[in-house]
Amino acid sequence: RFLSKLLTNPTSYVILLLLTYTVGYLTATTTTISKSSPQENPTKLDNFRVTTHCADPVPPELVRGTVLEALFDGVSPYDDFPPPHVSNFLSPYRIKGWGSNGVVFRHLIQKVKPRVIIEVGTFLGASALHMANLTRELGLQTQILCVDDFRGWPGFRRKVKDIKMLNGDVLLMYQFMQNVIHLNMTRWVLPLPFSSVSALQKLCEVGVWGDLIEIDGGHDFNTAWSDINRAYRILRPGGVIFGHDYFTSADSRGVRRAVNLFAQLNGLNIQIDGQHWVI
């Protein structure tokens, strides 16, 4: 009887309708916020998790042949280098890097004694060639795979003005290869001129794992987060993954945030060596 009177009273009916709508709206809003809250479920931030199982690792001595077959139709990119249309645009040797000679490289190579090094973010090869020299000093037979699209970043030629451009193509990969040839390292250092996502996925598929993996590509959170997660999947047991730019003006919005979150979610400890993070 009470409900019947309430529904027949216009004012009471409107109040009841508004109250029902308000409760429904607040409930729906609370549920949406709860589902997207990283504090309650931090794995929601992992937009790059891939559940596909990587192929079993190939022996280190087969890594170079596996990569050449999978990515270059079995032919070395150094064959018949340089092509005639770019030869006049290259310097005999042009190196440039940031933090590329830090003591962290010697520390880790002495500790891990890697047979396979994967570097994500190479530019002109300063750190890759430094690592190649260190492995030679220690008598190691180490293959170094350099993952980079070799496009630099928009506007980088304002800082590295002598890198030439040909029909819109910045000649980073060609100059990198020229640097490798100049130091007689073609047997040990191989470019993988693809995006980090596609290159790391392909290495996973063909079973190329790294003993030592350096992450030094994009410095924003999303790129660093993706690269770390994908690279960690092809890190051999007992290996080390590390990277530059842990301390930058981006602070907790860039590389450091990605590294810290990855370590937290996977129960790993971070060590610091200069400007580099090490896991």
Solvent accessible surface area in square Angstrom, and as a share of the most:
residue,aa,sasa,rsa
1,R,231,0.84
2,F,158,0.66
3,L,107,0.53
4,S,66,0.42
5,K,134,0.57
6,L,44,0.22
7,L,82,0.41
8,T,105,0.61
9,N,69,0.35
10,P,104,0.65
11,T,92,0.54
12,S,26,0.17
13,Y,104,0.39
14,V,78,0.45
15,I,106,0.54
16,L,62,0.31
17,L,102,0.51
18,L,110,0.55
19,L,107,0.53
20,T,86,0.50
21,Y,152,0.58
22,T,64,0.37
23,V,86,0.49
24,G,40,0.39
25,Y,129,0.49
26,L,103,0.51
27,T,83,0.48
28,A,61,0.47
29,T,50,0.29
30,T,89,0.52
31,T,63,0.36
32,T,90,0.53
33,I,109,0.55
34,S,47,0.30
35,K,141,0.60
36,S,78,0.50
37,S,20,0.13
38,P,50,0.31
39,Q,155,0.69
40,E,123,0.55
41,N,58,0.30
42,P,38,0.24
43,T,69,0.40
44,K,118,0.50
45,L,47,0.23
46,D,17,0.09
47,N,114,0.58
48,F,52,0.21
49,R,135,0.49
50,V,41,0.23
51,T,129,0.75
52,T,81,0.47
53,H,149,0.67
54,C,8,0.05
55,A,38,0.30
56,D,113,0.59
57,P,52,0.33
58,V,32,0.18
59,P,60,0.38
60,P,34,0.22
61,E,118,0.53
62,L,98,0.49
63,V,0,0.00
64,R,54,0.20
65,G,44,0.43
66,T,33,0.19
67,V,1,0.00
68,L,22,0.11
69,E,120,0.54
70,A,38,0.29
71,L,38,0.19
72,F,38,0.16
73,D,131,0.68
74,G,38,0.36
75,V,85,0.49
76,S,23,0.15
77,P,33,0.21
78,Y,23,0.09
79,D,83,0.43
80,D,141,0.73
81,F,32,0.14
82,P,48,0.30
83,P,33,0.21
84,P,121,0.76
85,H,112,0.50
86,V,1,0.00
87,S,46,0.29
88,N,143,0.73
89,F,77,0.32
90,L,27,0.14
91,S,40,0.25
92,P,100,0.63
93,Y,83,0.32
94,R,57,0.21
95,I,58,0.30
96,K,68,0.29
97,G,29,0.28
98,W,114,0.40
99,G,40,0.38
100,S,13,0.08
101,N,112,0.58
102,G,26,0.25
103,V,96,0.55
104,V,2,0.01
105,F,1,0.00
106,R,95,0.35
107,H,92,0.41
108,L,13,0.07
109,I,1,0.00
110,Q,79,0.35
111,K,149,0.63
112,V,33,0.19
113,K,120,0.51
114,P,0,0.00
115,R,90,0.33
116,V,0,0.00
117,I,0,0.00
118,I,0,0.00
119,E,0,0.00
120,V,3,0.02
121,G,15,0.14
122,T,9,0.05
123,F,24,0.10
124,L,0,0.00
125,G,0,0.00
126,A,16,0.12
127,S,11,0.07
128,A,0,0.00
129,L,4,0.02
130,H,41,0.18
131,M,0,0.00
132,A,0,0.00
133,N,63,0.32
134,L,5,0.02
135,T,0,0.00
136,R,66,0.24
137,E,114,0.51
138,L,74,0.37
139,G,55,0.53
140,L,26,0.13
141,Q,99,0.44
142,T,0,0.00
143,Q,15,0.07
144,I,0,0.00
145,L,0,0.00
146,C,0,0.00
147,V,1,0.01
148,D,24,0.12
149,D,70,0.36
150,F,5,0.02
151,R,109,0.40
152,G,30,0.29
153,W,105,0.37
154,P,135,0.85
155,G,35,0.33
156,F,5,0.02
157,R,79,0.29
158,R,187,0.68
159,K,154,0.65
160,V,1,0.00
161,K,157,0.66
162,D,64,0.33
163,I,6,0.03
164,K,94,0.40
165,M,91,0.40
166,L,42,0.21
167,N,153,0.78
168,G,48,0.46
169,D,49,0.25
170,V,11,0.06
171,L,3,0.01
172,L,1,0.00
173,M,50,0.22
174,Y,46,0.18
175,Q,7,0.03
176,F,0,0.00
177,M,4,0.02
178,Q,34,0.15
179,N,0,0.00
180,V,0,0.00
181,I,62,0.31
182,H,98,0.44
183,L,59,0.29
184,N,127,0.65
185,M,15,0.07
186,T,37,0.22
187,R,158,0.58
188,W,38,0.13
189,V,0,0.00
190,L,0,0.00
191,P,1,0.00
192,L,0,0.00
193,P,38,0.24
194,F,70,0.29
195,S,57,0.37
196,S,23,0.15
197,V,66,0.38
198,S,56,0.36
199,A,2,0.02
200,L,1,0.00
201,Q,42,0.19
202,K,70,0.29
203,L,1,0.01
204,C,1,0.01
205,E,87,0.39
206,V,39,0.23
207,G,0,0.00
208,V,0,0.00
209,W,38,0.13
210,G,0,0.00
211,D,21,0.11
212,L,0,0.00
213,I,0,0.00
214,E,2,0.01
215,I,9,0.05
216,D,37,0.19
217,G,26,0.25
218,G,31,0.30
219,H,95,0.42
220,D,74,0.38
221,F,22,0.09
222,N,87,0.45
223,T,47,0.27
224,A,1,0.01
225,W,2,0.01
226,S,5,0.03
227,D,2,0.01
228,I,0,0.00
229,N,15,0.08
230,R,29,0.11
231,A,0,0.00
232,Y,72,0.27
233,R,54,0.20
234,I,0,0.00
235,L,22,0.11
236,R,45,0.17
237,P,127,0.80
238,G,80,0.77
239,G,16,0.15
240,V,14,0.08
241,I,0,0.00
242,F,0,0.00
243,G,0,0.00
244,H,21,0.09
245,D,20,0.11
246,Y,21,0.08
247,F,89,0.37
248,T,55,0.32
249,S,113,0.73
250,A,28,0.22
251,D,64,0.33
252,S,66,0.43
253,R,167,0.61
254,G,1,0.01
255,V,11,0.06
256,R,56,0.21
257,R,95,0.35
258,A,0,0.00
259,V,0,0.00
260,N,60,0.31
261,L,19,0.10
262,F,4,0.02
263,A,5,0.04
264,Q,127,0.56
265,L,47,0.23
266,N,64,0.33
267,G,70,0.68
268,L,50,0.25
269,N,131,0.67
270,I,50,0.26
271,Q,118,0.52
272,I,82,0.42
273,D,34,0.18
274,G,59,0.57
275,Q,88,0.39
276,H,7,0.03
277,W,1,0.00
278,V,13,0.07
279,I,30,0.15
